Amino acid sequence: MMNGIGGSGDFTRNSRLAIFVTKSFEKNGDISSVVPFVSHVDHTEHDVDVIVTEQGHADLRGLAPKERVPLIIENCAHPMYRDQLYAYYEEAWEKGGQTPHVLEKVFEWHTLFKETGTMKVPALQHS
């Protein structure tokens, strides 16, 4: 039920279990489907119970945002992006808050892709 509102919002908010399925990456690995922040969402974190990718699944029920992040990174993100995701998460964690973010860096992944054609930060890649 990812992409396109067409009733999916009503479904996810009223379902017993809302499972979102996606690939962990696109464009031969140049785009990660798991990113720190997006500019638009149809379904917030409050609507999602489980995320599934070809890497595995993350059962998010009953977890706070800080508890969800490592689970999503380990179980759903592609391994080539995990170090990058953890680097962002650790910096955000230091800033604090219930849902930590580094606001000046939230769109760096998207900017990097626009400028270079990939979201990969070479220094953090361990293919």
C-alpha positions as CSV (number, residue, x, y, z in Angstrom):
1,M,0.0,0.0,0.0
2,M,2.9,2.4,-0.7
3,N,2.5,5.2,-3.2
4,G,-0.8,6.8,-4.0
5,I,-3.4,7.8,-1.4
6,G,-6.5,6.3,-3.1
7,G,-8.0,5.0,0.1
8,S,-4.8,3.5,1.5
9,G,-4.7,6.1,4.3
10,D,-8.2,4.9,5.5
11,F,-7.1,1.3,5.2
12,T,-3.8,1.7,7.1
13,R,-5.4,3.7,9.9
14,N,-8.2,1.3,10.4
15,S,-6.4,-2.0,9.7
16,R,-5.4,-4.4,12.5
17,L,-2.0,-4.7,11.0
18,A,-0.5,-2.2,8.4
19,I,2.4,-3.7,6.5
20,F,4.4,-1.6,4.0
21,V,6.4,-3.4,1.4
22,T,9.2,-1.8,-0.7
23,K,12.6,-2.6,-2.2
24,S,15.5,-1.5,-0.1
25,F,17.0,0.4,-3.0
26,E,16.4,1.4,-6.6
27,K,18.4,2.4,-9.7
28,N,21.1,-0.3,-9.3
29,G,21.7,0.8,-5.7
30,D,22.0,4.5,-6.4
31,I,18.8,5.3,-4.5
32,S,18.1,4.0,-1.0
33,S,14.4,3.5,-0.2
34,V,15.3,3.9,3.5
35,V,16.3,7.5,4.1
36,P,16.5,9.8,7.2
37,F,13.8,12.2,6.0
38,V,11.4,12.8,3.1
39,S,9.8,16.0,1.8
40,H,6.3,14.4,1.5
41,V,4.5,11.4,3.1
42,D,1.1,10.0,2.6
43,H,1.4,7.7,5.6
44,T,3.2,8.8,8.8
45,E,5.1,6.6,11.2
46,H,1.8,6.4,13.2
47,D,0.2,4.4,10.3
48,V,3.0,1.8,9.9
49,D,3.1,-1.4,11.9
50,V,5.6,-3.4,9.9
51,I,8.1,-2.6,7.1
52,V,9.2,-5.3,4.7
53,T,12.0,-5.2,2.1
54,E,14.0,-8.0,0.5
55,Q,16.5,-7.5,3.4
56,G,13.9,-8.6,6.0
57,H,11.2,-7.0,8.1
58,A,10.9,-4.6,11.1
59,D,8.0,-5.0,13.4
60,L,7.5,-1.5,14.8
61,R,4.5,-2.0,16.9
62,G,4.8,-0.4,20.4
63,L,8.2,1.1,19.7
64,A,9.3,4.7,20.1
65,P,10.9,6.5,17.2
66,K,14.4,6.0,18.7
67,E,13.7,2.3,19.1
68,R,12.4,1.9,15.5
69,V,15.5,3.4,13.8
70,P,18.1,0.6,14.5
71,L,15.5,-2.0,13.7
72,I,14.7,-0.5,10.3
73,I,18.3,0.0,9.5
74,E,19.4,-3.5,10.4
75,N,16.4,-5.4,9.0
76,C,15.2,-3.3,6.0
77,A,17.9,-1.0,4.7
78,H,20.3,-2.4,2.1
79,P,23.7,-3.2,3.6
80,M,25.4,-0.6,1.3
81,Y,23.5,2.2,3.1
82,R,23.6,1.0,6.7
83,D,26.7,2.8,7.7
84,Q,25.4,6.1,6.2
85,L,22.1,5.6,8.0
86,Y,23.8,4.9,11.3
87,A,26.1,7.9,10.9
88,Y,23.1,10.2,10.5
89,Y,21.2,8.5,13.4
90,E,24.1,8.8,15.8
91,E,24.5,12.5,15.0
92,A,20.8,13.1,15.4
93,W,20.7,11.1,18.7
94,E,23.3,13.4,20.1
95,K,21.1,16.4,19.4
96,G,18.3,14.8,21.4
97,G,14.6,14.9,21.1
98,Q,11.8,12.3,20.9
99,T,12.3,12.0,17.2
100,P,15.9,13.1,16.6
101,H,16.9,14.9,13.4
102,V,19.8,16.9,12.1
103,L,17.6,19.5,10.4
104,E,20.5,21.1,8.4
105,K,21.3,17.7,6.9
106,V,17.9,16.0,6.4
107,F,17.9,16.4,2.7
108,E,21.6,15.7,2.0
109,W,20.8,12.3,0.6
110,H,18.5,13.8,-2.0
111,T,20.9,16.7,-2.8
112,L,23.8,14.2,-3.2
113,F,21.7,12.1,-5.6
114,K,20.7,15.2,-7.6
115,E,24.4,16.4,-7.9
116,T,26.1,13.0,-8.4
117,G,23.5,10.5,-9.5
118,T,23.8,8.4,-6.3
119,M,23.0,8.7,-2.6
120,K,26.1,6.8,-1.7
121,V,28.7,8.6,0.3
122,P,32.0,7.0,-0.9
123,A,33.8,7.2,2.5
124,L,31.0,5.2,4.2
125,Q,30.6,2.5,1.6
126,H,31.4,-1.1,2.4
127,S,29.5,-2.8,-0.5
